[in-house]
Amino acid sequence: MCAGDLNSKSSLSRSPLLPDRSRSSKPLHAAAPVNIRHFGIEFCVDSTMTSRTHSARELRPLRRHLPFGSAKGQTVVEFALVVLLFFLLIFGVLDFGRLFFVQMSVQNAVQQAGRFAVTGNHLPDPNNPGQNLSRVNSIIATAQNAAVGATITNVQVSSLKGGAGSAGGPGDTVTVSVTTSLQLVTPLIAQFFPGGTYTFTSSVSFKNEPFPPANTK
């Protein structure tokens, strides 16, 4: 073998492109153990890991720092506060809904009673078949029957010429007034009203039709 061949082999064996088995297989950068905290959990990175890459499987949890007892207590307190506000809102909506409904019912009742009053008609007496109620009692019964969802116990009938307790004659002006109360169910809202009740008052005035004078009473 010629010297040239030996020199080429020698230079090839020392080529930087080929791996050198004599070099150490130790990692390029040895990292010291590092503690990593993520979402309240502390992890430790192995010292054998390189400084460039690491695997999630090589992270081991050391200890938890979350106080679970106090977290549960805080959750219970927050839930209690939210529940109180929620039920207060629900019962408040129910109370105001009832107030609106009763107000509309009372207004409808007084309108129906006023329209009936101007006609001079009488309703049949349910306790005495074949007889009629008086005109004022007929007007009161009409208002009570028209009040859906509300109990009406105070109905006042008066006229311009006949005064209180009279529906007036033909051409007179009759006034029908209805008053009722509603008990509120929400204590926080009820404290703003006297006795925890809201009083409804509605009245209407109509001019009587030219009915026969005998129907005045």
C-alpha positions in Angstrom: 0.0 0.0 0.0 1.4 3.3 -1.0 2.0 6.2 1.4 -0.5 8.3 -0.4 -3.3 5.8 0.3 -2.2 5.7 4.0 -2.2 9.5 4.2 -5.7 9.6 2.6 -7.1 7.0 5.0 -5.5 8.9 7.9 -7.0 12.1 6.8 -10.4 10.5 6.2 -10.5 8.9 9.6 -9.8 12.3 11.1 -12.5 14.1 9.0 -14.8 16.3 11.1 -17.8 14.9 9.1 -17.5 11.5 10.7 -18.4 10.9 14.4 -15.6 10.6 16.8 -16.1 7.6 19.1 -13.5 8.8 21.5 -15.6 11.8 22.5 -17.7 11.6 25.6 -21.5 10.9 25.3 -22.4 13.2 28.2 -25.1 15.8 27.5 -23.9 19.1 26.1 -25.5 21.1 28.9 -26.2 19.6 32.3 -29.0 21.6 34.0 -29.5 21.8 37.7 -32.8 20.8 39.2 -35.4 23.5 38.7 -38.7 23.9 40.5 -41.6 25.0 38.3 -44.9 26.2 39.7 -48.0 25.9 37.5 -51.5 26.6 38.7 -50.5 26.2 42.3 -48.7 22.9 41.8 -44.9 22.8 42.1 -42.9 20.5 39.7 -39.2 19.5 39.7 -37.2 19.1 36.5 -34.7 16.2 36.6 -31.0 17.1 36.4 -30.5 14.7 33.5 -32.7 16.9 31.3 -31.0 19.2 28.8 -31.5 22.9 28.9 -33.2 23.0 25.5 -36.0 20.4 25.7 -37.9 18.5 28.4 -40.8 16.1 28.5 -44.0 16.6 30.5 -43.6 13.0 31.8 -40.4 14.0 33.5 -42.2 16.6 35.6 -43.3 15.2 38.9 -45.6 17.0 41.3 -44.0 17.9 44.7 -46.8 19.3 46.7 -50.0 21.3 46.4 -50.4 24.8 47.7 -54.1 25.3 47.3 -56.0 25.5 50.7 -59.0 23.3 49.7 -60.8 23.8 53.0 -60.9 27.6 52.7 -61.8 27.4 49.0 -64.8 25.3 49.8 -65.9 27.7 52.5 -65.5 30.6 50.1 -67.6 28.8 47.5 -70.4 28.2 50.1 -70.4 31.8 51.1 -70.6 33.1 47.6 -73.3 30.6 46.7 -75.4 31.7 49.7 -75.1 35.4 48.7 -76.0 34.7 45.1 -79.0 32.5 46.2 -80.4 35.3 48.4 -80.1 37.9 45.7 -81.7 35.4 43.2 -84.7 34.7 45.3 -85.1 38.4 46.2 -85.2 39.2 42.5 -87.7 36.4 41.8 -90.1 37.3 44.6 -89.8 41.0 43.7 -90.8 40.3 40.1 -93.7 38.2 41.3 -94.9 40.9 43.7 -94.7 43.6 41.0 -96.4 41.3 38.5 -99.3 40.8 41.0 -99.5 44.5 41.6 -99.8 45.2 37.8 -102.3 42.4 37.3 -104.6 43.5 40.2 -104.4 47.1 39.0 -105.6 46.1 35.5 -108.3 43.9 37.0 -109.6 46.7 39.2 -109.7 49.1 36.3 -111.6 46.7 34.2 -114.1 46.0 37.0 -114.8 49.7 37.5 -115.2 50.2 33.7 -117.7 47.3 33.5 -119.6 48.6 36.5 -119.8 52.1 35.1 -121.1 50.9 31.7 -123.7 48.8 33.4 -124.8 51.7 35.7 -125.7 54.1 32.9 -128.2 51.6 31.4 -130.5 51.6 34.5 -130.8 47.8 34.4 -131.0 45.4 37.3 -129.5 42.0 37.9 -131.6 39.1 39.1 -131.4 38.3 42.8 -129.6 34.9 43.2 -131.1 34.4 46.7 -134.7 35.2 45.6 -135.7 33.7 42.3 -138.0 35.9 40.3 -136.8 39.1 42.0 -134.2 41.6 41.0 -131.4 43.3 43.0 -131.6 47.0 43.6 -129.7 49.2 41.0 -126.9 50.0 43.4 -126.4 46.3 44.4 -126.6 45.3 40.7 -123.7 47.7 40.0 -121.7 46.3 42.9 -122.3 42.7 41.8 -121.2 43.7 38.3 -117.9 45.1 39.6 -117.2 42.1 41.7 -117.9 39.6 38.9 -115.6 41.6 36.5 -112.6 41.6 39.0 -110.7 38.5 37.9 -108.0 37.5 40.4 -108.9 40.3 42.9 -111.3 40.4 45.8 -113.3 43.6 45.8 -115.2 44.4 49.0 -115.5 48.2 48.8 -117.5 49.6 45.9 -118.9 53.1 46.2 -121.7 54.4 44.0 -122.8 58.0 43.9 -124.4 60.5 41.5 -124.2 64.2 40.9 -127.9 64.8 41.8 -128.7 61.8 44.0 -125.6 62.0 46.1 -123.8 59.0 47.8 -125.6 55.6 47.6 -127.6 56.6 44.5 -126.9 55.9 40.9 -129.0 58.8 39.7 -131.8 59.1 37.3 -131.8 59.5 33.5 -129.3 62.1 32.3 -127.6 62.2 35.7 -123.8 61.6 36.2 -123.0 58.4 38.1 -119.6 57.7 39.7 -118.4 54.2 40.6 -115.3 53.9 42.9 -113.5 50.6 43.7 -111.0 50.1 46.5 -109.1 46.9 47.3 -105.8 45.9 49.0 -103.1 43.4 48.1 -100.7 41.8 50.6 -97.1 41.7 49.4 -95.0 38.5 49.9 -91.5 39.9 49.7 -90.5 41.5 53.1 -87.9 43.8 51.7 -90.4 45.3 49.3 -93.4 45.1 51.7 -91.6 47.4 54.2 -92.0 50.3 51.9 -95.8 50.0 52.0 -98.0 50.6 55.1 -98.8 47.3 56.7 -97.1 45.5 53.9 -100.1 46.0 51.7 -100.7 48.1 48.6 -104.1 49.8 48.2 -105.8 50.1 44.8 -108.3 52.8 44.1 -110.0 53.3 40.8 -113.1 55.3 39.8 -115.0 56.2 36.7 -117.9 58.6 35.9 -120.5 58.2 33.2 -123.6 60.1 32.1 -126.8 58.0 32.5 -128.7 57.0 29.5 -132.4 58.2 29.1 -133.8 55.0 30.7 -137.3 54.9 32.3 -137.3 56.9 35.6 -138.8 53.8 37.3 -135.5 52.1 37.0 -133.6 54.7 39.0 -133.8 52.6 42.2 
